[in-house]
């Protein structure tokens, strides 16, 4: 997904709360004690170093303000994961919240998770590190469209370029058979909606997920997915349509 530019404070809010405390304390010590104590023959440099004493508490205080926001942000992400009930609640999420959901799920599995959002991600939404292994993750919150083989091919190239050990593509929907065939035998894991629900259920503090079997099309056995009519007398109404559309036009 496209990313917006972010500030240093925004970055601190996304990190654990204690990072802001450490950065704040380090900044204060450096500005109020270390820099002013440096001996130099250049009078201008010495004056600049000593001048850092004045703004030191203010800058450290501004950095420290990120700590409570980081704490509340972490609690929000945890509650967001524990609140999921079924695939529809997952599909109703904003794409950014969907990525946060996946990040929190892997964080609870013991991974060190780096979330995207700070520049061009090249197809990488999350970086997972555990036991010396680097795993890259792309999240596809596609509600009706299947993730195709072109996406998987592209991510295989990203995996190779970054010299990662593993790549995970997560979708709230499904993958085409060509995508599944291409990923077979490669360090690429495809996680569809049901597998994602199982992952969420496994890490929830009190498992809440209801894992329902997908409703299948009676004509072609494809999964029936919820769609919204865009035109005609039923515009705006929802209905179930075959995920193999336009090859199969079954609706109910």
ChimeraX attribute file (.defattr): number of C-alpha atoms within 10 A of each C-alpha:
attribute: neighborCount
match mode: 1-to-1
recipient: residues
	/A:1	17
	/A:2	10
	/A:3	12
	/A:4	10
	/A:5	10
	/A:6	11
	/A:7	10
	/A:8	9
	/A:9	18
	/A:10	14
	/A:11	14
	/A:12	22
	/A:13	23
	/A:14	18
	/A:15	20
	/A:16	16
	/A:17	21
	/A:18	16
	/A:19	18
	/A:20	25
	/A:21	20
	/A:22	13
	/A:23	15
	/A:24	22
	/A:25	16
	/A:26	13
	/A:27	19
	/A:28	21
	/A:29	16
	/A:30	16
	/A:31	22
	/A:32	20
	/A:33	16
	/A:34	15
	/A:35	17
	/A:36	18
	/A:37	13
	/A:38	11
	/A:39	11
	/A:40	11
	/A:41	7
	/A:42	8
	/A:43	10
	/A:44	10
	/A:45	14
	/A:46	16
	/A:47	12
	/A:48	12
	/A:49	21
	/A:50	18
	/A:51	15
	/A:52	18
	/A:53	19
	/A:54	11
	/A:55	13
	/A:56	18
	/A:57	18
	/A:58	12
	/A:59	14
	/A:60	20
	/A:61	16
	/A:62	13
	/A:63	23
	/A:64	22
	/A:65	17
	/A:66	24
	/A:67	24
	/A:68	16
	/A:69	19
	/A:70	23
	/A:71	16
	/A:72	13
	/A:73	17
	/A:74	19
	/A:75	11
	/A:76	13
	/A:77	18
	/A:78	18
	/A:79	15
	/A:80	17
	/A:81	24
	/A:82	20
	/A:83	16
	/A:84	20
	/A:85	17
	/A:86	18
	/A:87	20
	/A:88	13
	/A:89	11
	/A:90	23
	/A:91	18
	/A:92	13
	/A:93	14
	/A:94	11
	/A:95	16
	/A:96	15
	/A:97	15
	/A:98	20
	/A:99	23
	/A:100	22
	/A:101	22
	/A:102	23
	/A:103	26
	/A:104	22
	/A:105	24
	/A:106	18
	/A:107	16
	/A:108	16
	/A:109	13
	/A:110	12
	/A:111	19
	/A:112	16
	/A:113	21
	/A:114	16
	/A:115	19
	/A:116	21
	/A:117	18
	/A:118	14
	/A:119	11
	/A:120	14
	/A:121	14
	/A:122	11
	/A:123	18
	/A:124	21
	/A:125	23
	/A:126	23
	/A:127	20
	/A:128	21
	/A:129	18
	/A:130	12
	/A:131	8
	/A:132	7
	/A:133	11
	/A:134	18
	/A:135	21
	/A:136	24
	/A:137	25
	/A:138	23
	/A:139	23
	/A:140	22
	/A:141	22
	/A:142	16
	/A:143	20
	/A:144	20
	/A:145	16
	/A:146	19
	/A:147	25
	/A:148	15
	/A:149	18
	/A:150	12
	/A:151	14
	/A:152	23
	/A:153	14
	/A:154	12
	/A:155	22
	/A:156	18
	/A:157	11
	/A:158	17
	/A:159	23
	/A:160	12
	/A:161	9
	/A:162	10
	/A:163	11
	/A:164	15
	/A:165	15
	/A:166	18
	/A:167	25
	/A:168	22
	/A:169	21
	/A:170	24
	/A:171	24
	/A:172	26
	/A:173	23
	/A:174	24
	/A:175	21
	/A:176	13
	/A:177	13
	/A:178	13
	/A:179	19
	/A:180	17
	/A:181	11
	/A:182	15
	/A:183	17
	/A:184	11
	/A:185	8
	/A:186	11
	/A:187	14
	/A:188	22
	/A:189	17
	/A:190	19
	/A:191	19
	/A:192	18
	/A:193	24
	/A:194	19
	/A:195	15
	/A:196	20
	/A:197	21
	/A:198	14
	/A:199	17
	/A:200	25
	/A:201	22
	/A:202	16
	/A:203	17
	/A:204	19
	/A:205	13
	/A:206	10
	/A:207	15
	/A:208	16
	/A:209	20
	/A:210	13
	/A:211	15
	/A:212	10
	/A:213	8
	/A:214	13
	/A:215	13
	/A:216	15
	/A:217	21
	/A:218	11
	/A:219	10
	/A:220	14
	/A:221	13
	/A:222	18
	/A:223	20
	/A:224	21
	/A:225	20
	/A:226	16
	/A:227	17
	/A:228	13
	/A:229	12
	/A:230	11
	/A:231	9
	/A:232	7
	/A:233	8
	/A:234	11
	/A:235	10
	/A:236	12
	/A:237	11
	/A:238	13
	/A:239	14
	/A:240	16
	/A:241	22
	/A:242	26
	/A:243	26
	/A:244	20
	/A:245	13
	/A:246	8
	/A:247	9
	/A:248	15
	/A:249	13
	/A:250	18
	/A:251	14
	/A:252	10
